Amino acid sequence: MSVSPSVSAVSTPTQAELLDFVRRTAADTELISSLPLDPEGRTWVRLEGPGGSEAWLIGWPPGTGTGWHDHAESVGAFVTASGELKENSLAARLPADGWQTLELADGIDRERRLTAGKGRSFGQHHVHEVLNESTAEHAISVHAYYPPLPQIRRYSRTGQVLRLEHVERPEDWQ
């Protein structure tokens, strides 16, 4: 005899599921066009992500960016919905804690240009910066993270030296 459960358990979303969600959301032209754009600073609206994930619709004025940061223990994905974003990232897993300054090895820098419809997923402790290098055009993107962001660590970078500057908690950006 087989027994089928009457209620299915909610599973935590994978990186692939987060990427699928941000792709589908970025294709929603009505949602994308509803984001208010500010000529001076980034704008954002929180979205309902899959499986309890945290999701955001973000507008990027020309010349804006995030600076170097990571999303701690969260995995994530993002897709450019309009315009173009550039992602600079490190192809190395950095220690989660216990350091203030690291000297980065040569050859770990990665660069991606993400035009409308293009994106990526990433694992825990992924260090990157996202930029809108356009001088005239806004970019809009969709992001999702699981578990919901416990913190964002912000870094400064001079050459091959990465320095932890401060840690933001959810109350800092919500």
Residue frames as qw, qx, qy, qz and C-alpha x, y, z in Angstrom:
[[0.000, 0.892, 0.453, 0.000, 0.00, 0.00, 0.00],
 [0.416, 0.208, -0.021, 0.885, 1.32, 3.47, -0.84],
 [0.164, -0.808, -0.446, 0.348, 0.43, 6.57, 1.05],
 [0.368, 0.493, 0.155, 0.773, 0.57, 9.94, -0.62],
 [0.205, -0.333, -0.427, 0.815, 0.87, 12.98, 1.56],
 [0.137, 0.804, 0.576, 0.059, -2.10, 15.33, 1.47],
 [0.026, -0.992, 0.050, 0.116, 0.06, 18.39, 2.02],
 [0.796, 0.367, -0.125, 0.465, 3.35, 18.85, 0.27],
 [0.552, -0.607, -0.087, 0.565, 6.22, 20.28, 2.21],
 [0.278, 0.959, -0.059, -0.014, 7.49, 23.70, 1.13],
 [0.851, -0.021, 0.047, 0.522, 11.04, 23.34, -0.10],
 [0.235, -0.756, 0.125, 0.598, 13.71, 25.97, 0.05],
 [0.641, 0.760, 0.015, -0.109, 14.33, 27.50, -3.38],
 [0.798, -0.084, 0.263, 0.536, 17.50, 26.51, -5.23],
 [0.163, -0.492, 0.273, 0.811, 19.73, 28.92, -7.14],
 [0.081, 0.149, 0.772, 0.613, 18.12, 27.63, -10.35],
 [0.071, -0.692, -0.718, -0.022, 14.62, 28.31, -9.01],
 [0.169, -0.747, -0.152, 0.625, 15.61, 31.81, -7.93],
 [0.151, -0.274, 0.516, 0.798, 17.07, 32.44, -11.39],
 [0.031, 0.415, 0.818, 0.397, 13.88, 31.17, -13.02],
 [0.119, -0.784, -0.537, 0.288, 11.82, 33.49, -10.79],
 [0.146, -0.663, 0.076, 0.730, 13.89, 36.60, -11.57],
 [0.141, -0.025, 0.693, 0.707, 13.81, 35.80, -15.31],
 [0.022, -0.586, -0.781, -0.216, 10.02, 35.44, -15.32],
 [0.172, -0.805, -0.363, 0.437, 9.60, 38.58, -13.22],
 [0.217, -0.462, 0.304, 0.805, 11.98, 40.60, -15.43],
 [0.093, 0.193, 0.759, 0.614, 9.82, 39.64, -18.43],
 [0.030, -0.732, -0.664, 0.150, 6.73, 41.21, -16.79],
 [0.299, 0.362, 0.177, 0.865, 6.77, 44.49, -18.71],
 [0.336, -0.772, -0.314, -0.439, 3.87, 45.95, -16.73],
 [0.716, -0.627, -0.154, 0.265, 5.68, 45.39, -13.42],
 [0.637, -0.035, 0.086, 0.765, 9.00, 46.69, -14.78],
 [0.133, 0.518, 0.253, 0.807, 7.41, 49.87, -16.16],
 [0.463, -0.784, -0.350, -0.221, 5.65, 50.51, -12.82],
 [0.684, -0.351, -0.227, 0.598, 8.93, 51.10, -10.93],
 [0.031, 0.998, 0.047, -0.027, 9.37, 54.81, -10.15],
 [0.770, 0.200, -0.047, 0.603, 12.79, 55.93, -11.39],
 [0.291, -0.911, -0.021, 0.290, 14.82, 58.60, -9.63],
 [0.596, 0.750, -0.171, 0.230, 17.45, 60.47, -11.68],
 [0.075, -0.800, 0.498, -0.326, 19.78, 60.70, -8.67],
 [0.283, -0.392, 0.830, -0.279, 19.65, 57.44, -6.73],
 [0.230, -0.051, -0.949, -0.210, 18.62, 53.82, -6.93],
 [0.630, -0.154, 0.144, -0.748, 14.98, 52.98, -6.28],
 [0.202, 0.076, -0.976, -0.015, 13.61, 49.64, -5.17],
 [0.722, -0.201, 0.010, -0.662, 10.41, 47.79, -4.41],
 [0.288, -0.237, 0.909, -0.183, 10.25, 44.59, -2.39],
 [0.661, 0.100, -0.495, -0.554, 8.59, 41.64, -4.16],
 [0.846, -0.224, 0.386, -0.292, 7.18, 38.30, -3.00],
 [0.243, 0.525, -0.792, -0.194, 9.84, 35.73, -3.85],
 [0.820, -0.032, -0.505, -0.267, 9.40, 31.96, -4.15],
 [0.802, -0.170, -0.529, 0.219, 9.57, 29.72, -1.08],
 [0.530, -0.796, -0.172, 0.237, 10.02, 32.54, 1.43],
 [0.627, 0.086, 0.097, 0.768, 12.86, 34.18, -0.47],
 [0.059, -0.765, -0.131, 0.628, 13.49, 37.91, -0.44],
 [0.523, 0.410, 0.500, 0.555, 13.10, 39.62, -3.83],
 [0.083, -0.697, -0.084, 0.707, 13.61, 43.15, -5.11],
 [0.518, 0.700, 0.339, 0.356, 12.91, 45.20, -8.22],
 [0.441, -0.611, 0.029, 0.657, 15.71, 47.79, -8.48],
 [0.460, 0.858, 0.154, 0.169, 16.10, 50.88, -10.68],
 [0.669, -0.317, 0.132, 0.660, 19.64, 52.07, -11.45],
 [0.251, 0.941, 0.012, -0.225, 20.16, 55.65, -12.68],
 [0.713, 0.595, -0.207, 0.308, 23.09, 56.22, -15.05],
 [0.288, 0.626, -0.496, 0.528, 26.45, 55.99, -13.31],
 [0.606, -0.536, 0.347, -0.473, 25.25, 54.23, -10.13],
 [0.653, 0.191, -0.731, 0.053, 26.45, 51.04, -8.50],
 [0.791, -0.536, -0.268, -0.120, 26.49, 49.01, -5.33],
 [0.127, -0.737, 0.623, -0.230, 30.14, 49.02, -4.38],
 [0.456, 0.200, -0.865, 0.056, 31.81, 45.74, -3.40],
 [0.589, -0.283, 0.411, -0.636, 29.63, 43.59, -1.12],
 [0.246, 0.000, -0.961, -0.127, 28.40, 40.08, -0.39],
 [0.637, -0.342, -0.201, -0.661, 25.10, 38.61, 0.80],
 [0.428, -0.434, 0.690, -0.390, 26.55, 36.49, 3.62],
 [0.361, -0.055, 0.930, -0.053, 24.98, 33.02, 3.83],
 [0.632, 0.528, 0.329, -0.462, 22.27, 33.72, 1.23],
 [0.431, 0.103, 0.691, 0.570, 22.31, 32.32, -2.30],
 [0.269, 0.668, 0.214, -0.660, 20.85, 34.54, -4.96],
 [0.472, 0.339, 0.621, 0.526, 20.09, 35.42, -8.55],
 [0.149, 0.700, 0.147, -0.683, 19.50, 38.56, -10.56],
 [0.495, 0.419, 0.601, 0.467, 18.47, 39.46, -14.10],
 [0.019, -0.270, 0.100, 0.957, 18.61, 42.76, -15.95],
 [0.388, 0.605, 0.671, -0.183, 15.08, 43.67, -17.07],
 [0.429, 0.869, 0.178, 0.168, 16.03, 46.79, -19.06],
 [0.013, -0.927, 0.375, -0.021, 19.24, 48.62, -19.88],
 [0.806, 0.277, -0.458, 0.253, 22.61, 47.02, -19.13],
 [0.580, -0.772, 0.241, -0.094, 24.41, 46.22, -15.91],
 [0.551, 0.511, -0.618, 0.232, 28.02, 45.24, -15.36],
 [0.826, -0.554, 0.053, -0.087, 28.98, 42.81, -12.61],
 [0.330, 0.603, -0.666, 0.289, 32.53, 42.64, -11.30],
 [0.876, -0.425, 0.033, -0.227, 33.05, 39.61, -9.08],
 [0.132, -0.635, 0.758, -0.075, 35.75, 37.53, -7.44],
 [0.859, 0.122, -0.447, -0.217, 36.24, 33.92, -8.56],
 [0.381, 0.194, -0.772, 0.471, 37.29, 32.83, -5.09],
 [0.594, -0.652, -0.444, -0.156, 35.48, 31.92, -1.91],
 [0.104, 0.582, -0.426, 0.685, 36.55, 34.26, 0.85],
 [0.270, -0.173, -0.823, 0.469, 36.49, 33.39, 4.54],
 [0.247, -0.723, -0.571, -0.300, 33.09, 34.24, 6.04],
 [0.416, -0.900, -0.046, -0.120, 34.46, 35.87, 9.19],
 [0.790, -0.481, 0.088, 0.370, 37.60, 36.69, 11.11],
 [0.573, 0.080, 0.239, 0.780, 39.30, 39.12, 8.74],
 [0.058, 0.825, 0.182, -0.531, 39.41, 42.86, 8.06],
 [0.296, 0.773, -0.388, -0.407, 41.81, 42.99, 5.11],
 [0.862, 0.055, 0.477, 0.162, 42.72, 40.43, 2.46],
 [0.053, 0.587, -0.541, -0.600, 45.25, 40.56, -0.33],
 [0.843, 0.373, 0.244, -0.300, 43.58, 39.03, -3.39],
 [0.622, -0.143, 0.627, 0.447, 45.47, 36.70, -5.71],
 [0.192, 0.410, -0.444, -0.773, 45.99, 37.70, -9.32],
 [0.231, 0.029, -0.848, -0.477, 43.52, 36.29, -11.83],
 [0.026, 0.360, 0.884, -0.298, 40.42, 36.06, -9.63],
 [0.261, 0.416, 0.129, -0.861, 38.60, 39.05, -11.11],
 [0.267, 0.373, 0.833, 0.310, 35.60, 38.33, -13.34],
 [0.214, 0.319, 0.008, -0.923, 33.49, 40.76, -15.37],
 [0.244, 0.426, 0.852, 0.182, 30.04, 40.16, -16.88],
 [0.215, 0.091, -0.140, -0.962, 27.94, 42.48, -19.00],
 [0.166, 0.377, 0.897, -0.162, 24.27, 41.74, -18.47],
 [0.211, -0.057, -0.341, -0.914, 21.91, 43.19, -21.07],
 [0.654, -0.038, 0.183, -0.733, 18.11, 42.95, -20.82],
 [0.934, 0.057, -0.184, -0.301, 17.09, 39.34, -20.20],
 [0.680, 0.308, -0.580, 0.327, 20.55, 38.24, -19.03],
 [0.524, -0.710, 0.254, -0.396, 21.40, 37.34, -15.47],
 [0.515, 0.296, -0.769, 0.235, 23.03, 34.86, -13.18],
 [0.774, -0.593, -0.158, -0.157, 22.77, 32.99, -9.92],
 [0.296, 0.586, -0.600, 0.458, 25.42, 32.81, -7.21],
 [0.714, -0.292, -0.611, 0.175, 26.26, 30.95, -4.02],
 [0.537, -0.807, -0.186, 0.159, 26.96, 32.00, -0.45],
 [0.503, -0.652, 0.173, 0.540, 29.65, 34.60, 0.28],
 [0.588, 0.496, 0.380, 0.513, 29.73, 35.75, -3.38],
 [0.242, -0.650, -0.041, 0.719, 31.65, 39.05, -3.42],
 [0.409, 0.449, 0.527, 0.594, 30.70, 41.41, -6.25],
 [0.074, 0.486, 0.149, -0.858, 29.73, 44.89, -7.33],
 [0.379, 0.579, 0.680, 0.243, 26.98, 45.78, -9.80],
 [0.130, -0.444, 0.077, 0.883, 27.16, 48.93, -11.92],
 [0.492, 0.762, 0.419, 0.038, 25.11, 50.86, -14.46],
 [0.488, -0.301, 0.247, 0.782, 27.91, 52.37, -16.52],
 [0.279, 0.667, 0.515, 0.461, 25.56, 54.08, -18.97],
 [0.190, -0.111, -0.150, 0.964, 25.79, 57.86, -19.04],
 [0.316, -0.039, -0.216, -0.923, 22.21, 58.28, -20.26],
 [0.663, -0.175, -0.549, -0.478, 20.00, 55.22, -19.64],
 [0.617, -0.390, 0.484, -0.483, 18.43, 53.78, -16.50],
 [0.416, 0.109, -0.897, -0.106, 18.73, 50.04, -15.94],
 [0.715, -0.316, 0.211, -0.587, 16.20, 47.92, -14.05],
 [0.384, 0.237, -0.892, 0.041, 16.87, 44.53, -12.51],
 [0.818, -0.391, -0.097, -0.410, 15.17, 41.84, -10.44],
 [0.196, 0.445, -0.798, 0.355, 16.98, 40.13, -7.52],
 [0.842, -0.388, -0.162, -0.339, 16.08, 37.22, -5.22],
 [0.143, 0.502, -0.755, 0.396, 17.89, 35.80, -2.17],
 [0.863, -0.380, -0.170, -0.287, 17.40, 32.79, 0.08],
 [0.204, -0.672, -0.663, 0.258, 17.38, 32.77, 2.97],
 [0.047, 0.956, 0.182, 0.223, 16.21, 36.37, 3.25],
 [0.475, 0.573, -0.338, 0.576, 19.30, 38.54, 3.67],
 [0.664, -0.593, -0.353, 0.289, 20.66, 38.28, 7.23],
 [0.297, -0.787, 0.127, 0.525, 23.27, 40.93, 6.45],
 [0.674, 0.690, 0.011, 0.264, 25.27, 42.57, 3.68],
 [0.630, -0.520, 0.124, 0.563, 28.98, 43.02, 4.19],
 [0.395, 0.918, 0.013, 0.037, 30.40, 46.10, 2.42],
 [0.784, -0.207, 0.183, 0.555, 34.00, 46.26, 1.23],
 [0.208, 0.907, -0.222, -0.292, 36.41, 48.79, -0.19],
 [0.899, 0.118, 0.258, 0.334, 38.99, 47.74, -2.74],
 [0.075, 0.901, -0.347, -0.248, 42.32, 49.29, -3.64],
 [0.283, 0.526, -0.782, -0.176, 44.19, 47.25, -6.23],
 [0.618, -0.013, -0.782, -0.082, 44.38, 43.70, -4.88],
 [0.107, -0.022, -0.728, 0.677, 43.50, 44.68, -1.29],
 [0.438, -0.521, -0.542, -0.493, 39.93, 44.09, -0.13],
 [0.079, 0.096, -0.615, 0.778, 38.92, 45.64, 3.20],
 [0.256, -0.603, -0.754, -0.038, 35.76, 44.95, 5.20],
 [0.033, 0.366, -0.069, 0.927, 34.27, 48.39, 5.89],
 [0.404, -0.084, 0.483, -0.772, 30.95, 47.68, 7.60],
 [0.032, -0.225, -0.969, -0.096, 28.07, 45.26, 7.98],
 [0.425, -0.108, -0.075, -0.896, 24.46, 46.22, 7.20],
 [0.192, 0.195, 0.920, -0.281, 21.48, 44.48, 8.74],
 [0.091, 0.527, 0.763, 0.362, 17.94, 44.25, 7.27],
 [0.117, -0.838, -0.424, 0.322, 16.74, 47.24, 9.29],
 [0.273, -0.498, 0.242, 0.787, 19.30, 49.36, 7.39],
 [0.020, 0.102, -0.622, -0.776, 17.63, 48.86, 3.98],
 [0.060, -0.454, -0.871, -0.179, 14.00, 47.93, 4.60]]
